[in-house]
């Protein structure tokens, strides 16, 4: 059985130059109390039009049983249009990779951030997602006048913000953010697979597939499994009874 969960840091990564996505060993951890302080804000949706730089924000990795939740923020350049932007879930892996490189090359600025596995377990997946989004926006080199966020919730931000349901299929900047977050997380899972190949993270990306559940039952959780998620908790209880 793999060792108990390790303490790894989580931090924001600005993509102003071509840097590799975060690896599991690069995650920094914050204390639960300091994280909760960051999240103490009433969520307000602001829907009026605002001139100036607009940032799109989306997340990846709320549902998997392992790993951090990722978020990205993107400010596109109107003078450098990107063809084919769409919800990352509707694109092939090859198309996502191509757009990932194009977004990084053409966007005015972009940022990818995460909330670690430890933070997911300490807070809950919703609050960890809000934290990752907050970090992504804070990681932008340019400050937007307004942030457009996929979904129906808004993290604590010091700029105007609007939540847009299905925004990843309606707003190009959100589509771009969904692609950056998805590709970054998928590559993180490939790195995790190199450390724990018997789980098959390169295939299922941490989701609770039959392959993943079978490996969980055989080997028990690895340090990056979310022990607050019911399927992982159930396996832990079974292992304790053996």
C-alpha positions as CSV (number, residue, x, y, z in Angstrom):
1,X,0.0,0.0,0.0
2,X,1.4,3.5,-1.0
3,X,2.6,5.7,1.8
4,X,0.3,8.2,3.6
5,X,-0.5,11.5,1.9
6,X,2.4,13.8,1.5
7,X,2.4,17.5,2.1
8,X,2.9,19.3,-1.2
9,X,2.8,23.1,-1.9
10,X,0.3,24.7,-4.3
11,X,0.9,27.9,-6.1
12,X,-0.1,30.0,-9.0
13,X,1.7,29.6,-12.3
14,X,1.8,32.6,-14.7
15,X,2.2,31.5,-18.3
16,X,3.9,34.6,-19.7
17,X,6.7,32.5,-21.1
18,X,6.5,28.9,-22.3
19,X,6.8,27.1,-19.0
20,X,5.9,23.4,-18.4
21,X,2.6,22.7,-16.5
22,X,3.0,22.1,-12.8
23,X,4.2,18.7,-11.6
24,X,3.0,16.9,-8.5
25,X,6.3,17.8,-6.7
26,X,5.8,21.5,-7.3
27,X,2.5,21.8,-5.4
28,X,2.7,24.1,-2.4
29,X,0.3,23.8,0.6
30,X,-1.4,26.6,2.6
31,X,-3.0,26.1,6.0
32,X,-6.7,25.5,6.0
33,X,-7.3,28.5,8.3
34,X,-5.5,30.9,5.9
35,X,-7.4,29.5,3.0
36,X,-10.7,29.9,4.6
37,X,-9.9,33.6,5.4
38,X,-9.4,34.1,1.7
39,X,-12.8,32.7,0.9
40,X,-14.8,34.8,3.4
41,X,-16.7,37.0,0.9
42,X,-20.2,37.3,-0.3
43,X,-20.5,36.2,-3.9
44,X,-22.0,38.9,-6.1
45,X,-22.8,38.7,-9.8
46,X,-22.3,41.9,-11.8
47,X,-23.9,41.8,-15.2
48,X,-23.4,45.2,-16.8
49,X,-21.1,45.7,-19.8
50,X,-17.7,47.2,-18.9
51,X,-15.1,48.5,-21.4
52,X,-11.5,47.4,-21.0
53,X,-9.7,44.1,-20.6
54,X,-11.9,41.0,-19.9
55,X,-10.6,37.8,-18.5
56,X,-12.2,34.4,-18.9
57,X,-11.9,31.8,-16.1
58,X,-12.7,28.1,-16.0
59,X,-11.6,25.0,-14.0
60,X,-10.7,21.4,-14.6
61,X,-10.7,18.5,-12.2
62,X,-13.7,18.8,-9.9
63,X,-14.9,15.2,-10.4
64,X,-11.7,13.0,-10.3
65,X,-10.8,11.0,-7.2
66,X,-7.2,12.2,-7.2
67,X,-5.1,15.3,-7.7
68,X,-5.5,19.0,-7.5
69,X,-8.3,21.0,-9.0
70,X,-6.9,23.4,-11.7
71,X,-8.1,26.8,-12.9
72,X,-7.0,29.1,-15.7
73,X,-7.6,32.8,-16.4
74,X,-7.0,34.2,-19.9
75,X,-7.1,37.7,-21.4
76,X,-7.3,37.3,-25.2
77,X,-5.9,39.7,-27.8
78,X,-8.6,41.0,-30.2
79,X,-5.9,41.6,-32.8
80,X,-4.8,38.0,-32.7
81,X,-7.9,35.9,-33.1
82,X,-7.8,32.1,-32.4
83,X,-9.9,29.9,-34.5
84,X,-11.6,26.8,-33.1
85,X,-12.0,27.8,-29.4
86,X,-14.7,25.7,-27.7
87,X,-15.5,24.0,-24.5
88,X,-12.4,21.8,-23.9
89,X,-14.7,18.7,-23.2
90,X,-15.9,18.8,-26.8
91,X,-12.4,18.8,-28.3
92,X,-10.0,15.9,-29.0
93,X,-6.8,15.7,-27.0
94,X,-4.8,16.6,-30.2
95,X,-6.9,19.7,-30.8
96,X,-6.7,20.8,-27.2
97,X,-2.9,20.5,-27.3
98,X,-2.7,22.6,-30.5
99,X,-5.0,25.3,-29.1
100,X,-3.1,25.3,-25.8
101,X,0.1,26.3,-27.6
102,X,-1.8,28.9,-29.7
103,X,-3.5,30.4,-26.7
104,X,-0.2,30.8,-24.8
105,X,1.4,32.4,-27.9
106,X,-1.4,34.8,-28.8
107,X,-3.1,35.8,-25.5
108,X,-2.3,39.1,-23.9
109,X,-1.7,37.1,-20.7
110,X,-2.8,33.9,-19.1
111,X,-2.4,32.1,-15.8
112,X,-2.9,28.6,-14.5
113,X,-3.3,27.8,-10.8
114,X,-4.4,25.0,-8.6
115,X,-5.7,24.0,-5.2
116,X,-3.8,21.0,-4.0
117,X,-5.2,17.6,-3.0
118,X,-4.7,18.5,0.6
119,X,-6.7,21.7,0.1
120,X,-9.5,19.8,-1.6
121,X,-9.7,17.5,1.4
122,X,-9.4,20.3,4.0
123,X,-12.0,22.6,2.4
124,X,-14.2,20.6,0.0
125,X,-14.1,20.5,-3.7
126,X,-16.3,23.6,-4.3
127,X,-14.3,25.9,-2.0
128,X,-11.0,24.5,-3.4
129,X,-12.3,25.3,-6.9
130,X,-13.0,28.9,-5.9
131,X,-9.6,29.1,-4.4
132,X,-7.9,27.9,-7.6
133,X,-9.9,30.4,-9.7
134,X,-8.9,33.2,-7.3
135,X,-5.3,32.2,-7.6
136,X,-5.5,32.1,-11.4
137,X,-6.9,35.6,-11.6
138,X,-4.3,36.9,-9.2
139,X,-1.6,35.4,-11.3
140,X,-2.4,37.5,-14.4
141,X,0.3,40.0,-15.3
142,X,-2.4,42.5,-16.5
143,X,-5.4,43.4,-14.3
144,X,-8.7,43.0,-16.1
145,X,-11.6,45.4,-15.5
146,X,-14.0,42.4,-15.4
147,X,-13.8,38.6,-15.0
148,X,-16.2,36.2,-16.8
149,X,-16.4,32.9,-14.9
150,X,-17.8,29.6,-16.2
151,X,-20.7,28.4,-14.0
152,X,-22.9,30.0,-11.4
153,X,-20.5,30.9,-8.6
154,X,-17.9,33.6,-8.2
155,X,-14.8,33.4,-6.0
156,X,-13.6,36.3,-3.9
157,X,-12.0,38.8,-6.3
158,X,-11.0,42.5,-6.2
159,X,-12.4,43.1,-9.7
160,X,-15.9,43.1,-11.2
161,X,-17.1,39.5,-12.0
162,X,-19.9,37.8,-13.7
163,X,-20.8,34.1,-13.6
164,X,-22.0,32.6,-16.9
165,X,-23.6,29.2,-17.0
166,X,-22.1,27.2,-19.9
167,X,-19.8,30.1,-20.4
168,X,-17.1,27.7,-21.8
169,X,-19.3,27.3,-24.9
170,X,-20.4,30.9,-25.1
171,X,-17.4,33.1,-24.4
172,X,-14.1,32.7,-26.2
173,X,-11.9,33.8,-23.2
174,X,-13.7,31.2,-21.0
175,X,-13.2,28.5,-23.7
176,X,-9.5,29.4,-23.8
177,X,-9.3,29.1,-20.0
178,X,-11.1,25.7,-20.1
179,X,-8.5,24.4,-22.6
180,X,-5.5,25.7,-20.5
181,X,-6.9,24.2,-17.3
182,X,-7.8,20.9,-18.9
183,X,-4.5,20.4,-20.7
184,X,-2.5,21.4,-17.7
185,X,-4.3,19.0,-15.5
186,X,-4.0,16.1,-18.0
187,X,-0.3,16.7,-18.2
188,X,-0.1,16.7,-14.4
189,X,-1.8,13.3,-14.4
190,X,0.7,12.0,-16.9
191,X,3.5,13.0,-14.5
192,X,1.6,11.4,-11.7
193,X,1.4,8.2,-13.8
194,X,5.2,8.1,-14.0
195,X,5.3,7.9,-10.1
196,X,2.4,5.5,-9.7
197,X,2.0,3.6,-13.0
198,X,-0.2,0.8,-11.5
199,X,-3.2,3.2,-11.2
200,X,-3.4,4.1,-14.9
201,X,-3.6,7.9,-14.3
202,X,-2.5,8.5,-17.9
203,X,-5.7,6.8,-19.1
204,X,-8.5,7.9,-16.8
205,X,-6.9,11.1,-15.5
206,X,-8.1,10.3,-12.0
207,X,-11.8,9.7,-12.7
208,X,-13.5,6.8,-11.1
209,X,-13.4,4.4,-14.0
210,X,-13.6,0.6,-13.5
211,X,-9.8,0.4,-14.1
212,X,-9.2,3.0,-11.5
213,X,-11.5,1.5,-8.9
214,X,-9.9,-1.9,-9.4
215,X,-6.4,-0.5,-8.9
216,X,-7.6,1.4,-5.8
217,X,-9.0,-1.8,-4.2
218,X,-5.8,-3.7,-5.0
219,X,-3.2,-1.1,-4.0
220,X,-5.1,1.3,-1.8
221,X,-4.9,5.1,-2.2
222,X,-1.7,6.9,-3.3
223,X,-0.6,10.2,-1.7
224,X,-2.6,12.2,-4.3
225,X,-6.0,10.4,-3.8
226,X,-8.7,12.6,-2.3
227,X,-9.5,10.9,0.9
228,X,-12.6,13.1,1.4
229,X,-14.2,11.6,-1.7
230,X,-16.6,8.7,-0.9
231,X,-15.1,6.0,-3.2
232,X,-11.6,6.6,-1.7
233,X,-12.9,6.7,1.8
234,X,-14.7,3.4,1.2
235,X,-11.5,1.7,0.1
236,X,-9.6,3.1,3.1
237,X,-12.2,1.6,5.4
238,X,-11.9,-1.8,3.6
239,X,-8.1,-1.7,4.0
240,X,-8.4,-0.9,7.7
241,X,-10.6,-4.0,8.2
242,X,-8.3,-6.4,6.5
